[in-house]
Each structure stands twice: as structure tokens, then as C-alpha cells.
Amino acid sequence: MTLDLSVRDGAGRGVESELAVAVVDEQVLALTAYKTPNLNGLLDFTIPLSVFTRELRSEIQNQTAYGELASDPLTGGGGGGEGEAVGLTIRSDFSPTAFFNPSVRTNSAGYASVTFRFPDTMTTYRVFAVGTDRGTRVGSAQRSALVVKEFYLEPGLPRFLLVGDEFRFKVAAFNKTPKEGVVSFQPTSSGEVSLETRSEAHPVKAHDRTLIPVEGKAEKCGRASVTLSARMGDHEDSVLSALPVRYGSPIHRDMLFEALTGTGSLAYTFPFDVAAIPKEDLSEQELAFTLTLSTSPFMRLAPGLRYLLEYPYGCVEQTSSGVLPLAALRSLIEDQLIPGFSVEETDKFLAKGVDRLFSMQTDSGGFSYWPGQRTSDYWGTLYALNALLHVEEAGFPVSEDRMEKAWIYLEENMSGPAENQRRRDGSSAALAAFLLAKAERLDSMQLEALWRGFEDLGREGQLFALLAAHLATPPKGVDLVAKTKATLAAPPSDTEVVYRAKMREPAVSLMASDLILDTEVTANRIASDLLAAMKPEGRWSSTSDTGWALLALGGHFREMHFSDQEVTGRVLQPGGIEEPFSLSGAHPTSFRLAPEAFLARPKVDLVLDTEASVSAQIDMVYPVAPGADPTADKGLVVSKSIENTAGSDTIRVGDVIKVKLLVEVQDKVASFLVLDDPLPAGLLAINSALSTEEPVPGQVSGEEEAFRYWDSEGFYRFLPNYQELREDRVTAFRDHVWQGQYQFTYFARAVCAGRFRIPPTRAQLMYQPDRYAYSTESEMVIEER
């Protein structure tokens, strides 16, 4: 479609202008009652006249629905494999935004045109433009565009499924012609789901619709391709949708490492009976055993990177801890020295990570702990700046204005008053100096002031101060090498650190040893101890020190030299693969082990053709077996219950469900507790911020919640510091809790009929990952209305 644009003044003369032009699904805009921007208010000055500069395009874009909107249109959500609707044009593109360009320039006569293609959704689009001329004049305009066919389908598929779910949905077949007809309907799908309909012929009146019932079952994990095809006389339509099918039970990750010379074996012991795991129904994300061989230590970094890349939450620390090592190790990934990672995957994560970090930057220039908070978190700002510095060093574009604002915040707060409870201490002051030195912004007076209090910084703070002095100009009379050796020889700090980053200090020790000392002996010892402290799932204490450990180890290994001598041999898996291998230099090689064979006999034999040394590592992903108890005495207890707000024991499509999560905290005080509640496929969490949602009976407003510590059932109210409503789960985070029972409630709507699994809810302390609990799995039945 070609859209012609014309801008004229009050006298009808053409005006050269710059326009932001958008074409968006009206149903999506209705979610937030979105109104086309009117910029006239920019000229209503309520302050004394002054000079300022403003980029209007970014202001307009921030008001619009061009972010990642978690909304699937009624007509499906694109992707998936090929369907079986032979001869039909298949609709598969259901993007809510048909066109967006924030900078369309008209000619001197005020004319411009843009060309685009409408997606496949049958809907009304809002076409609107907001613009300004070279002076102070602004304006906006909008109109509607209806996209419709004479005959089309709208399926009511669920958003996702869990293996074993049985579901029923309706497909609406619309007849926009003046004649009645008979719809011939056929559903097809890939092996992940099975579909059936009891009748293939469905009469429909003129200018009306008919509802076609479809039944199905989720058979195995994967991304199912569902093709729904229909004909009515000479008219036809076909819709292709991708339907994710997940396992639904908790996933266990582990790692086994051995250094072998000549012939040897790797043998693993599962922590529970795995005989009941449904091996044929799982995807590689839920069941995989990967053997990696190398003559270099770079492969040891892969589990830690994967742990951070797949971490499900995203506060400022967690986002920074994922961005930091990926940016620092990008060159190693590009050289294919770290198995399982590609530059494309890395760059995609870095781009999203940088965007998310800047979304947490406050007006002060610092960074908040969670998105949307107004107060900067000082330690979070240090983490963010460290990550962004390494992103810049990796050659990625980073906003200079945003960085300058952050640097000013840091400089002003190095010795200022405390802004929040996670504020300055010896380590944070010295880390700030180190970051300023790294950015070439640390002046001699700041360094000398830090150095005068060197003995009070604590061991980690002293190490940061030494690194800052190494990058800048050391104070007069200071022997950095001697001072570093003395600091490294001192016992580690035993005080509790921010974010419980216990292994950050050993990581900084390795960095100081590598950069300042002239011997490899100390650095090699620290690196060996740091590697030995890695947990089986690839982390150290948590995200907060895993990023630092990977940064330090990557820098240490990068300076090592490796032999180019070829090492050959064979991999023998009992009942599974038998493969030859050849290693040369630092490049690793990997093998996918046969999952069923490894579950039956978790062992791999290596036969080397020479007496060379090889590092072998098996990375494991497998589900917790049905009936296994993963919650044994972890300091928390969690349970889940649901009730129909309609007062009926029978739940029907459209009913509002109250979900109650009860968590018992057994420690006197605990910090950074997350409740992660996966949704059944038949429920959709209600977002009261959306204008399309009616008020839920009995729901308490945010202002009321802030002053109510106990609920009507006598439990502490779990009042989240941050909360997310996702497509498949609800997550709630609380910074601090004390001993007792807390209840968190939210509301969901029944959106699909069937029998659905209710996955276990997880409660966990984010910076003490070993402190967690799961609720029991159950199921629910939703009837049609």
C-alpha cells in the first residue's frame, strides 16, 4: 500500500516538515487507551523563558506501542513450519505494527509518500502522523484503514501448552458475502500436538460467522506448526500459527569435568531416579548431554556464560552481570574458542542488554535496581557502568550522552550522602575510582583521597584501589607491586558483601595479579582456586559474582599460549555414539551424547592415541523426574491454591480466578526473594493497567496495599518491589522479608477450555540460589461457557 502525506498551513500552502508515521492495529492501541500524540502542549510554557534543546522524535516514539508488546492477536502469532494447505495462500504474519518511520521528510511543497505491506491480520489499523516544521509549528492527523477479506478464519488457540494438556478451542469462520454458504474445514499440525474436529462441513449465513469446535492434545515438547484451512465456495483462507509445547516441570542443570591423560572415563551419578523421565517427548532445551573436549581452559567458561544468558530475571545487577562477560569475551567467541556460542547470539544479547540497562537509568544519571523505579541504586550503577565500559571496548555503540550523565552521577556521589541502603562502603568507593580510571576520568586528587584511607577499604576495596592506581598515576612513593603482593597475602574479607557476591573478591584478586604482578605463579594459583569454586550449574555464588569470575578468568586465559600439536582419539558412549576426534591449538570440539543411553548408563570413555592431556566436560540439562522432591529443607516452603471469584466450583471460559501463593520464610531475615509462578495454558494473568480489562471484584489498589501488612486470612501481605506479568508466568520480587508466612495474590482469566497441568511454583532467594522451594504440581479443568 502507498500512503500519500501532505502538510499544509492555515492558508493551504505546502510546508516542508518532518513526520513520525505509524500504522498500528487498533485493537493493540486499545489495550492502553492510546491516543494519537498532540504536540501543541509543548508550546504552553509554565516556566520563565529559557533556551533548551529537545529531540521530538524520541519523545513521540516513547509514547507509542513500538516496544516488545506481549500480545498475540486473535489470528495467531507468526512463525512455525510449513503447513499442509496445498494451493492455499497461508496467512502467518500477524505483527501489530504494519509500518513505522520516525523521520519521514516532506519536500518543499509539503508532500511525501511511503509504501508498506499490511500484515495478515483482519483488523482495523490506525494510520497516524505527528510532525513539525523547521520552526515551532506542530501538528498531527489520523485515519482508519480496514483490512478484511470476504471469507476468513480467526482461531482462538491457546498461547502455549504443556505436555499432556487436553484443550478445546473455537475457530470463527467469517462470511462477509451476501450469500449463505457451507464451510469445509480441515485442521493439521506437526507431531507436537494432535488436532481433530467432529465435522468438516459447517453452514454459515450471509454476513455472519460460524464457530467451529476443535479438540487437541499436547503430545511432546517442541514448537508445533498448526495450520487451519477452510473453503467456502470460491473463497478460501488458511492460517499458520506456531504453538509452543513445553515440558512444564523444573529443569536441572549439572556439569562434570575431568582432566585426562591417555585413556580415561567420565562417570556421573544422577541425584534422583531418572527412569520416569519421558525421553521421547523432550526438546534439546529440556534434555541434552553435551561432551566437550579441549586442550585449553576456554571451554570452562561456557557453562557460566550459558547460566547468565539463560537467567530468567533482569534487575540492574543481573542484566549487567550478563552483559559484562559477554562483551569482555566477545573476541574469544568470535575466534570460536568458547563452545556453544556464536557472535550473532552474543551481539543480539548485548544489544538487548544495553537497551534494558538504559531503561533503568534515572533522572539523576544513576541506575535503579528494577525498571520503573525512580531512585538510583549505587552498587547497581557501578555494575551497569562496568558492563557498559566493556561494551564500548568491544566496539558496540553506546549513547555518549547517557554515559556522560552516568559518569557525572558517579563523580558527584563518590563522597556524597547515602542515597539508599546499598550505598557506599570501602569496596564501592574503590570500585568507583577503578571505573573512573578505566574511563580516564579519575583525577589525582580523587586517587590521593582514596589512598589516604587505604587501610580502611577492606581487602576487596584495596584491590580495586590498586587497580585504579595501576591504570592512573600511582601516588608518590607507592610500590604497587609490593603493595599488591601484601594485599593478596592478607586473609580474605569475612564481612557480608552487597548482592552476596562472595567470589567477586577472588576474581578481583586474579585481575590485580594479572595486571600488576610480574609473575604467573600467583595468578595461576588464584585462577585454579576460582575455577574449582564453580558450581555444577555453571555459576559461582549467583549472578552477582559469576560475571566478575568470567571476566577475570577470560582475561587470564587470554594471555596463555597453547600448543598446536594435534591430539587424536575416540569417544565411546555405551549404547550411544562412537566418534573419532582431533584437537589442535585452543579450539574445542563437542559431541551430542545420546540422551536415552546416557540416562540408562551415565558414562563416557575416551581413548587417546597418545599420552597427551585433554580436558573433558559434560554439560547436562534434564528435567526433575516426576515424583522427585527438589525441595528438601531449603529454607523456604511454598504452596499454591486457586478459587473462582464467581463462587462456583466449576471454572468456565471467561471466569476470573484468584491465585494465591503462600510462602513460608524460615530464616529470621532473608533478602531478594522471588516468587515465580508458571501459568496453566488455560489461564491468562489479568493486567489491571490495560484499559481493556474491567475492574476485578475485591482487588485491592496499590495505594491500599501499601498500608495493609496483613491480609484477611492473617498472613503477611507479600508486597512486591517489582512484578512482571508474562505470557506464561507471573513473577513477584521482594527485596527484604522476615520470618513468617506471606501470601501473594493475583488474578487470571480462564481463556481456553480443557484439562490443564498446573506447574510447580518456585520460591527462591536470588543471591542464595540454593535456598529455594517448589509447590506440588496439580491440574485444573476449564469448561466451555
C-alpha positions in Angstrom: 0.0 0.0 0.0 1.2 3.5 -0.8 0.3 6.2 1.7 0.4 9.8 0.4 1.2 12.5 3.0 0.5 16.2 2.7 1.4 19.0 5.2 -0.2 22.5 4.7 -0.5 25.6 6.8 -3.7 27.5 7.5 -3.6 29.2 4.2 -3.3 26.0 2.3 0.4 26.4 1.4 2.7 23.4 1.5 5.1 23.2 4.4 8.4 21.3 4.5 8.2 19.1 7.6 9.5 16.0 9.4 6.9 13.4 10.3 6.7 10.3 12.5 4.3 8.0 10.7 2.8 4.8 12.1 0.2 2.2 11.1 -0.8 0.1 14.1 -3.5 -2.4 14.9 -6.3 -0.5 16.7 -7.0 -3.4 19.0 -3.5 -3.3 20.3 -3.7 0.5 20.9 -6.9 0.0 22.7 -5.1 -2.0 25.4 -3.7 1.2 26.8 -6.4 3.6 25.5 -3.7 5.1 23.4 -4.3 8.5 21.8 -2.5 9.9 18.9 0.1 12.4 20.3 -0.8 16.1 20.2 2.4 18.2 20.5 0.6 21.6 20.9 1.3 21.4 24.6 5.0 21.8 24.0 4.4 25.4 23.4 2.5 26.0 26.6 5.3 27.5 28.8 4.6 27.5 32.5 8.2 28.4 33.5 10.3 31.6 32.8 11.5 31.8 29.2 14.7 29.9 28.7 16.6 28.1 25.9 16.6 24.3 25.7 17.1 21.6 23.2 14.7 18.6 22.7 14.7 15.7 20.2 11.0 15.4 19.4 11.2 12.1 17.6 12.4 10.2 20.6 9.6 11.8 22.7 7.0 10.6 20.2 8.4 7.1 20.0 8.4 6.7 23.7 4.7 7.3 23.8 3.9 4.7 21.2 3.4 0.9 21.2 6.6 0.0 19.4 8.2 -1.8 22.3 8.1 -5.6 22.6 4.4 -5.9 23.3 3.4 -9.2 24.9 0.2 -9.6 22.9 -0.8 -12.1 20.3 -3.6 -11.1 18.0 -6.7 -13.3 17.7 -5.4 -14.6 14.4 -2.3 -16.2 15.8 1.4 -15.4 16.1 3.7 -15.9 13.2 6.4 -18.5 12.7 6.4 -22.2 12.5 7.0 -24.8 9.8 5.2 -25.5 6.6 1.5 -26.4 6.6 -0.3 -28.9 4.5 -2.9 -26.5 2.9 -1.9 -27.2 -0.6 -2.9 -24.5 -3.1 -4.0 -22.0 -0.4 -2.3 -18.7 0.5 -1.4 -19.1 4.1 -1.6 -16.2 6.5 1.2 -16.2 9.0 2.3 -12.6 9.6 0.3 -11.1 12.5 2.5 -8.3 13.6 0.6 -5.5 15.3 2.7 -2.8 13.6 2.3 -2.6 9.9 4.6 0.4 9.4 6.7 2.9 11.5 9.2 5.5 10.5 10.1 8.3 13.0 11.6 10.5 10.3 9.7 11.0 7.1 10.8 14.2 5.3 8.4 16.0 3.0 9.6 18.0 0.0 9.4 21.8 -0.1 5.8 21.6 -1.2 4.8 19.5 1.8 4.4 16.2 0.0 5.8 12.7 0.9 4.8 9.1 0.4 5.6 5.8 2.0 5.0 2.2 0.8 4.4 -0.8 3.0 2.5 -4.1 3.1 -0.2 -4.8 5.6 0.3 -7.9 7.9 -2.2 -10.8 7.6 -4.5 -9.8 10.4 -8.1 -9.0 9.6 -8.5 -5.8 11.6 -8.8 -2.0 11.7 -5.5 -0.1 11.7 -4.9 3.4 12.9 -2.8 5.4 10.4 -1.4 8.5 12.1 1.3 11.0 11.6 2.8 13.5 14.0 5.1 16.3 12.7 6.9 19.6 13.0 8.2 22.1 10.5 11.5 23.9 10.7 10.0 26.5 13.0 7.7 26.0 16.0 4.6 24.7 14.3 3.5 21.1 15.1 0.5 19.0 14.1 -0.9 15.5 13.9 -3.6 13.6 11.9 -5.1 10.1 11.9 -7.5 8.0 9.9 -8.6 4.3 9.9 -7.8 1.6 7.4 -9.9 -1.6 7.5 -8.2 -4.8 6.3 -10.7 -7.6 5.6 -11.4 -10.5 3.2 -14.8 -11.8 2.1 -14.1 -15.0 3.9 -11.5 -15.6 6.6 -10.7 -17.5 9.8 -9.9 -16.4 13.3 -8.7 -19.2 15.6 -8.8 -19.0 19.4 -5.7 -21.0 20.0 -4.0 -21.0 23.5 -0.7 -19.1 23.8 1.3 -22.3 24.7 0.7 -25.8 26.0 2.4 -28.2 28.5 2.9 -31.8 27.6 -0.3 -33.8 28.4 -2.7 -30.8 28.2 -6.0 -31.5 26.6 -7.6 -28.4 25.1 -10.7 -27.3 23.2 -11.0 -24.1 21.2 -13.2 -22.5 18.6 -12.3 -21.2 15.1 -14.5 -18.4 13.9 -15.2 -18.6 10.1 -16.4 -15.2 8.8 -18.7 -14.9 5.8 -18.7 -11.3 4.6 -20.5 -12.1 1.3 -24.3 -11.6 0.7 -24.8 -15.3 0.3 -25.0 -18.2 2.8 -22.6 -21.0 2.3 -21.0 -24.2 3.7 -17.5 -24.1 5.2 -15.3 -27.0 4.6 -12.7 -27.0 7.4 -9.5 -29.0 8.0 -7.0 -28.6 10.9 -3.5 -30.1 10.5 -0.5 -29.9 12.8 3.0 -31.2 13.4 3.7 -34.1 15.8 3.9 -31.9 18.9 0.1 -31.6 19.1 -2.8 -33.7 17.8 -6.0 -32.0 16.5 -9.4 -33.2 15.5 -12.8 -31.8 14.6 -16.0 -33.8 14.7 -17.4 -32.3 11.4 -15.8 -31.0 8.3 -18.9 -29.1 7.0 -20.3 -26.1 8.8 -23.2 -23.9 7.4 -22.8 -20.1 7.7 -25.3 -17.4 7.0 -24.6 -14.3 4.8 -22.8 -11.5 6.7 -22.4 -13.8 9.7 -19.9 -16.2 11.2 -19.9 -19.8 12.4 -17.9 -21.2 15.3 -16.0 -24.5 14.5 -15.1 -26.6 17.6 -11.6 -28.2 17.6 -10.1 -30.6 20.2 -6.5 -31.3 20.7 -3.8 -32.7 23.0 -0.1 -31.7 23.6 1.9 -34.8 22.8 5.5 -33.8 23.1 7.8 -30.8 23.5 8.7 -28.5 20.7 7.2 -25.7 18.5 4.1 -27.1 16.9 3.0 -25.8 13.5 -0.8 -25.6 13.4 -2.4 -24.9 10.0 -6.2 -24.2 9.9 -7.6 -24.3 6.4 -11.1 -23.7 5.1 -13.1 -23.2 1.9 -16.5 -21.7 1.2 -17.4 -22.0 -2.4 -14.8 -20.0 -4.4 -13.4 -18.4 -1.2 -10.6 -19.8 0.9 -8.4 -19.0 3.8 -5.6 -20.6 5.8 -3.9 -19.6 9.0 -0.5 -20.8 10.1 0.3 -20.5 13.8 3.3 -21.6 16.0 2.2 -23.2 19.2 5.0 -23.8 21.8 4.7 -27.0 23.8 6.8 -27.2 27.0 7.6 -29.9 29.5 6.4 -27.8 32.4 8.5 -29.4 35.2 11.6 -27.9 36.8 14.8 -28.3 34.8 18.0 -29.5 36.4 21.5 -28.4 35.2 24.8 -30.0 36.1 28.3 -30.3 34.8 31.1 -32.9 35.1 34.7 -32.1 34.4 37.8 -34.3 34.2 41.4 -33.7 33.1 42.5 -36.9 31.4 45.8 -38.3 30.2 45.8 -41.1 27.8 42.7 -43.3 28.2 40.0 -42.5 30.8 36.3 -42.2 31.7 33.8 -39.7 32.9 31.1 -41.2 35.1 28.1 -39.3 36.5 25.6 -40.1 39.2 22.1 -38.7 38.9 20.7 -37.1 42.1 17.4 -38.9 41.7 15.8 -41.8 39.8 15.5 -40.7 36.1 13.7 -43.8 34.9 10.3 -42.0 34.7 11.6 -39.1 32.5 9.7 -39.2 29.2 12.8 -39.2 27.0 11.0 -39.2 23.6 8.8 -36.1 24.5 11.5 -33.6 25.3 13.3 -31.0 23.3 17.1 -30.2 23.4 16.3 -27.3 25.8 14.9 -29.8 28.3 17.1 -32.9 27.8 20.6 -32.8 26.5 24.1 -34.1 27.3 27.0 -32.4 25.6 30.6 -33.6 25.8 33.3 -31.0 25.0 37.0 -31.8 24.6 39.8 -29.3 24.6 43.5 -28.8 25.3 42.7 -25.2 26.5 40.7 -24.0 29.5 38.4 -21.7 27.5 35.6 -24.3 27.5 35.4 -23.9 31.3 33.9 -20.5 30.7 31.0 -21.8 28.6 28.7 -23.1 31.5 29.0 -19.7 33.3 28.1 -17.7 30.2 25.2 -20.0 29.5 23.9 -19.6 33.1 23.9 -15.8 32.7 22.5 -15.9 29.2 19.5 -18.0 30.3 18.9 -16.4 33.7 15.2 -15.6 33.8 15.2 -12.3 35.7 16.6 -8.9 34.9 17.4 -6.4 37.6 20.2 -3.9 37.0 22.8 -6.3 38.6 21.6 -9.4 36.7 21.5 -7.6 33.4 24.9 -6.1 34.0 26.3 -9.4 35.1 25.2 -11.0 31.8 26.4 -8.1 29.6 29.8 -7.8 31.3 31.5 -11.2 30.4 29.8 -11.5 27.0 31.3 -8.1 26.0 34.7 -8.9 27.5 34.9 -12.4 25.9 33.3 -11.5 22.6 36.6 -11.8 20.7 37.1 -15.3 22.1 33.6 -16.2 21.0 34.4 -14.7 17.5 37.5 -16.9 17.3 35.3 -19.9 18.2 37.3 -20.7 21.4 34.2 -20.9 23.6 31.9 -23.8 22.6 28.2 -23.3 22.1 28.2 -19.6 21.4 28.1 -17.6 18.3 28.8 -13.9 17.6 25.3 -13.5 16.3 23.8 -14.8 19.6 26.3 -12.7 21.6 25.6 -9.5 19.7 21.8 -9.9 20.0 22.1 -10.4 23.8 24.4 -7.4 24.1 22.0 -5.1 22.2 19.1 -6.1 24.3 21.1 -5.9 27.5 22.3 -2.3 26.7 18.8 -1.2 26.0 17.5 -2.7 29.2 20.2 -1.1 31.3 19.5 2.3 29.9 15.7 1.7 30.5 16.7 1.7 34.2 18.7 4.9 34.1 17.0 7.5 36.4 16.9 11.3 36.0 19.9 11.6 38.4 22.0 9.7 35.9 22.4 6.6 38.1 20.6 3.3 37.5 17.7 1.9 39.5 17.6 -1.7 40.8 14.4 -2.6 38.9 12.8 -1.0 35.8 10.4 1.8 36.6 11.9 2.8 40.0 12.9 6.4 40.5 15.7 6.0 43.0 19.2 5.1 41.8 21.0 2.1 43.3 24.6 3.0 43.9 26.0 -0.5 43.6 23.7 -1.2 40.7 25.1 1.9 38.9 28.6 0.6 39.5 27.7 -2.8 37.9 26.0 -1.1 35.0 28.9 1.2 34.2 31.4 -1.6 34.4 29.3 -3.6 31.9 28.8 -0.6 29.6 32.5 0.2 29.6 33.3 -3.3 28.3 30.5 -3.0 25.7 32.3 0.2 24.5 35.6 -1.6 24.4 34.0 -4.4 22.4 33.2 -1.8 19.7 29.5 -1.5 20.3 27.8 1.9 20.0 26.8 3.2 23.4 25.0 6.6 23.9 27.6 9.2 24.8 25.0 11.4 26.4 23.7 8.6 28.6 27.2 7.6 29.6 28.2 11.2 30.4 25.1 11.5 32.6 26.1 8.3 34.5 29.7 9.4 34.9 28.6 12.8 36.4 26.3 10.9 38.8 29.2 8.7 39.9 31.6 11.6 40.4 29.1 13.6 42.4 28.2 10.6 44.6 31.7 9.2 45.4 31.7 11.2 48.6 28.1 12.4 48.9 25.4 11.5 51.3 23.9 8.0 51.4 21.1 7.6 48.8 19.9 4.1 49.8 20.7 1.1 51.9 23.1 -0.4 49.3 25.3 2.7 49.3 28.9 3.5 49.7 31.4 1.3 51.5 35.2 0.8 51.0 34.6 -1.6 48.1 32.1 0.7 46.3 34.3 3.8 46.7 37.4 2.0 45.3 35.4 0.3 42.5 34.1 3.8 41.5 37.7 5.0 41.4 38.7 2.0 39.3 35.9 2.6 36.8 36.7 6.3 36.6 40.4 5.4 36.0 39.4 2.9 33.3 37.4 5.7 31.6 40.3 8.1 32.0 38.2 10.4 34.3 40.0 9.8 37.7 42.0 12.8 38.8 45.0 12.7 41.1 43.1 14.4 44.0 40.4 11.7 43.9 43.0 9.0 43.9 45.0 10.6 46.7 41.9 10.9 48.8 41.1 7.3 48.3 44.7 6.3 49.1 44.7 8.2 52.4 42.0 5.8 53.6 43.6 2.7 52.0 43.8 0.7 55.3 40.0 1.2 55.9 38.9 0.0 52.4 38.8 -3.7 53.2 40.7 -6.3 51.1 38.4 -6.1 48.1 38.4 -2.3 48.2 42.2 -2.3 48.5 42.4 -4.4 45.4 40.2 -2.1 43.4 42.3 0.9 44.6 45.4 -0.8 43.4 43.9 -1.4 40.0 42.8 2.2 39.9 46.3 3.4 40.7 47.7 1.0 38.1 45.5 2.5 35.4 46.1 6.1 36.5 49.2 7.5 38.1 50.1 5.9 41.4 50.6 8.2 44.4 54.2 9.2 45.0 56.3 6.7 46.9 53.9 3.8 46.5 55.4 0.5 45.3 52.3 -1.0 43.6 53.9 -4.5 43.1 54.9 -4.8 46.8 51.5 -3.4 47.9 49.7 -5.8 45.7 51.7 -8.8 47.0 51.0 -7.8 50.6 47.2 -7.3 49.9 47.0 -10.7 48.1 48.8 -12.4 51.0 46.2 -11.0 53.5 43.3 -13.2 54.5 40.1 -12.7 52.5 37.3 -10.5 53.9 34.8 -12.2 56.0 32.1 -9.4 56.0 28.8 -9.8 54.1 29.1 -8.2 50.7 26.4 -6.5 48.6 24.4 -8.9 46.4 26.2 -11.7 48.3 28.9 -11.7 45.7 31.3 -13.8 47.7 33.6 -14.8 44.8 33.9 -11.2 43.4 36.9 -10.6 45.7 38.8 -13.7 44.4 38.0 -12.5 40.8 39.4 -9.1 41.5 42.4 -10.7 43.1 43.1 -12.5 39.8 42.7 -9.3 37.9 45.1 -7.5 40.2 47.6 -10.3 40.0 47.5 -10.5 36.2 47.7 -6.7 35.6 50.2 -5.6 38.3 52.5 -8.6 39.3 55.3 -9.8 37.0 54.9 -13.5 37.9 52.3 -16.0 36.7 52.6 -18.3 39.7 50.3 -16.3 42.0 47.8 -15.7 39.1 47.7 -19.3 38.1 47.0 -20.4 41.7 44.2 -17.9 42.1 42.7 -18.9 38.7 42.8 -22.6 39.7 41.1 -21.9 43.0 38.5 -19.7 41.3 37.7 -22.4 38.7 37.4 -25.0 41.5 34.7 -22.9 43.2 32.4 -23.0 40.1 29.1 -24.7 41.0 27.9 -27.6 38.8 25.3 -25.4 37.0 28.0 -23.0 35.9 27.6 -20.3 38.5 29.7 -19.2 41.4 27.6 -17.8 44.3 25.0 -16.3 42.0 24.8 -13.9 39.0 26.4 -11.1 41.1 29.9 -12.7 41.1 29.6 -15.1 38.1 30.1 -12.2 35.7 33.2 -11.0 37.6 34.7 -14.5 37.7 34.2 -15.0 34.0 35.7 -11.5 33.3 38.8 -12.3 35.4 39.3 -15.9 34.1 38.8 -14.8 30.5 41.5 -12.1 30.8 43.8 -14.6 32.5 43.4 -17.4 29.9 43.7 -14.9 27.0 47.4 -14.4 27.9 48.2 -18.1 27.9 49.9 -19.9 25.0 48.8 -23.3 23.7 50.5 -26.0 21.7 49.5 -26.6 18.1 50.3 -30.3 18.4 47.4 -32.4 17.2 45.7 -34.7 19.7 43.5 -37.5 18.3 41.4 -40.2 19.8 37.9 -41.7 20.1 34.7 -41.0 22.1 32.9 -44.2 23.2 29.4 -43.9 24.8 28.0 -47.2 26.0 24.9 -47.8 23.9 25.4 -44.4 22.2 27.8 -42.6 19.9 31.3 -43.8 18.8 33.1 -40.9 17.2 36.8 -40.0 16.4 38.1 -36.6 17.4 41.0 -34.4 16.6 42.2 -31.4 18.6 44.6 -28.7 17.6 45.6 -25.5 19.4 43.0 -23.9 21.7 39.9 -24.8 19.7 37.4 -27.2 21.4 35.3 -29.9 19.8 31.8 -31.0 21.0 29.6 -34.1 20.8 25.9 -34.5 21.5 25.6 -37.7 23.5 22.6 -40.0 23.0 20.2 -38.9 25.8 18.4 -42.3 26.3 21.8 -44.1 26.5 23.2 -41.6 29.0 20.1 -41.8 31.2 20.4 -45.5 31.3 24.2 -45.6 31.8 25.8 -42.1 32.5 29.3 -42.8 31.4 31.6 -41.8 28.5 35.0 -43.4 27.7 37.9 -41.5 26.0 40.6 -43.4 24.2 43.6 -41.1 23.2 46.1 -42.2 20.6 48.9 -40.7 22.6 49.7 -39.9 26.2 48.6 -36.3 25.7 46.4 -34.4 28.2 42.8 -33.5 27.4 40.2 -31.6 29.4 36.7 -33.2 29.1 33.4 -31.7 30.2 29.9 -32.9 30.1 27.2 -30.3 30.3 23.8 -31.7 31.3 20.2 -30.5 31.1 17.5 -32.8 32.2 14.1 -32.4 34.0 13.3 -33.3 37.5 11.7 -36.7 37.4 8.0 -37.0 38.3 7.7 -37.7 42.0 11.2 -36.5 42.8 11.3 -33.9 45.7 13.5 -31.0 44.8 12.6 -29.0 47.9 14.3 -30.9 50.8 15.0 -28.3 53.6 16.0 -25.3 51.5 14.8 -22.7 54.0 11.5 -21.9 52.2 8.1 -23.6 51.8 5.6 -22.6 49.1 2.1 -23.7 48.1 -0.5 -22.6 45.6 -4.3 -22.5 45.5 -6.9 -21.1 43.1 -10.5 -20.1 43.6 -13.2 -18.9 41.2 -14.4 -15.4 42.0 -17.8 -16.3 40.7 -18.2 -18.5 43.7 -18.6 -21.7 41.7 -16.5 -24.8 42.0 -16.8 -25.2 38.2 -14.5 -22.9 36.2 -15.7 -21.8 32.8 -14.1 -19.8 30.0 -14.3 -16.1 30.9 -14.3 -16.7 34.7 -11.9 -14.6 36.8 -9.7 -16.8 39.0 -7.9 -15.6 42.2 -4.5 -17.2 42.5 -3.0 -17.4 46.0 0.7 -18.2 46.6 1.7 -18.9 50.2 5.4 -18.8 51.1 6.9 -19.6 54.5 10.3 -17.9 55.2 12.2 -20.0 57.8 15.2 -17.7 58.3 14.9 -14.7 60.6 15.7 -12.3 57.8 16.0 -13.0 54.0 16.7 -10.8 51.1 15.8 -10.7 47.4 13.0 -13.3 47.4 11.3 -14.1 44.1 8.1 -16.0 43.5 8.0 -17.5 40.0 4.5 -18.9 39.2 4.1 -20.6 35.8 0.6 -20.3 34.4 -1.5 -23.2 33.2 -2.1 -22.9 29.5 -5.8 -22.2 30.1 -5.3 -19.1 32.2 -4.1 -15.6 31.3 -2.9 -13.2 34.0 -5.0 -10.1 34.2 -3.1 -6.8 33.8 -5.2 -4.1 35.5 -3.1 -1.4 33.8 -4.7 -2.3 30.5 -7.7 -0.2 29.6 -9.5 -3.2 28.0 -9.6 -5.0 31.4 -12.6 -4.4 33.7 -12.0 -4.0 37.4 -11.7 -7.3 39.3 -14.1 -7.6 42.2 -12.3 -7.5 45.5 -8.9 -6.4 44.1 -7.1 -4.0 46.4 -5.5 -0.9 44.8 -1.7 -0.3 45.0 -2.2 2.6 47.4 -4.3 0.5 49.8 -1.8 -2.4 49.7 1.0 -0.1 50.8 -0.8 0.3 54.2 -2.0 -3.2 54.7 0.6 -5.6 56.2 -1.7 -8.5 56.8 -4.4 -9.9 54.6 -7.9 -11.1 55.6 -6.6 -14.6 56.3 -3.9 -13.5 58.8 -0.9 -13.8 56.5 1.7 -11.1 55.9 0.9 -9.5 52.5 3.7 -10.2 50.0 4.0 -6.6 48.6 6.4 -6.8 45.6 9.1 -4.2 45.0 8.8 -5.3 41.4 6.4 -7.5 39.5 6.1 -8.9 35.9 3.1 -10.4 34.1 4.5 -12.6 31.3 2.7 -14.7 28.7 3.3 -17.9 30.6 4.0 -16.8 34.2 3.8 -14.2 36.9 6.9 -13.2 38.8 7.0 -11.1 42.0 10.1 -9.8 43.8 10.6 -8.6 47.3 13.9 -7.0 48.5 13.6 -8.0 52.2 11.4 -10.3 54.2 11.5 -11.7 57.7 10.5 -15.0 59.3 6.8 -15.9 58.8 4.2 -16.7 56.2 3.5 -14.4 53.3 0.6 -14.6 50.8 0.8 -13.1 47.3 -2.4 -12.9 45.2 -3.1 -12.1 41.7 -6.0 -12.6 39.2 -6.2 -14.5 36.0 -8.9 -15.2 33.4 -9.9 -18.6 32.1 -9.4 -18.3 28.3 -9.4 -21.8 26.9 -11.5 -24.9 27.8 -9.8 -28.2 28.6 -7.8 -30.1 31.2 -4.5 -28.4 32.0 -1.5 -29.0 34.2 -0.7 -26.5 36.9 3.1 -26.4 37.1 5.0 -26.1 40.4 5.5 -22.6 41.7 9.1 -21.7 42.7 10.2 -19.5 45.6 13.9 -18.7 45.7 16.4 -16.2 47.2 18.1 -14.7 44.1 21.5 -14.3 45.7 21.3 -17.6 47.6 20.1 -19.8 44.8 20.5 -22.9 46.9 17.6 -21.6 49.1 14.5 -22.5 47.2 11.2 -24.4 47.2 8.7 -25.8 44.8 5.0 -26.3 45.2 3.3 -29.6 44.2 2.1 -30.0 40.6 -1.7 -30.3 40.1 -4.2 -29.8 37.4 -7.4 -27.8 36.6 -10.4 -28.3 34.4 -12.0 -25.4 32.4 -15.4 -25.9 30.9 -16.9 -24.1 28.0 -19.4 -21.4 28.8 
